[in-house]
Amino acid sequence: MLKKKRFLIGGAIIFLAIGYLGYMGFQSSATYYYTVSELMEQENQSYDENLRVKGQVVPGSIERGALGKTLKFTIVEGEASLPVTYEGIVPDTFKAGVDVVVEGHFNSTGIFHANTVMPKCPSKYEPE
């Protein structure tokens, strides 16, 4: 009887721990992203908050730094546009006209400093 009780208590603890870890993992991966127009319409913008913003890279707006690691570009959605700076390795699928999701911080000067740039994969990778 004592062994059975210990087994049930141990199982319950393991079950609760797995449930908690699963919940926390889901919460961190389920980050909402804004469109450019949604971000620009916000009245109370938080400049220290980590955000994800989706938009399309404007053709002709891409500027690369001298060493190729600094990237400046503009993303647009509807009538709203957002200048973005990014330092790091640029994904191969990044180019003008592609949809991207940028993750980072929006500052008070109106420039979005991206930590991550995630371009949408071209349709040639999608099954027919």
HELIX and SHEET records of a PDB file:
HELIX    1   1 LEU A    2  SER A   29  1                                  28    
HELIX    2   2 VAL A   36  GLU A   41  1                                   6    
HELIX    3   3 SER A  123  TYR A  125  5                                   3    
SHEET    1   A 4 TYR A  34  THR A  35  0                                        
SHEET    2   A 4 LEU A  51  VAL A  57  1                                        
SHEET    3   A 4 THR A  70  GLU A  77 -1                                        
SHEET    4   A 4 GLU A  63  ARG A  64 -1                                        
SHEET    1   B 5 TYR A  34  THR A  35  0                                        
SHEET    2   B 5 LEU A  51  VAL A  57  1                                        
SHEET    3   B 5 ASP A  99  PHE A 106 -1                                        
SHEET    4   B 5 PHE A 112  PRO A 119 -1                                        
SHEET    5   B 5 ALA A  80  GLU A  87  1                                        
END                                                                             
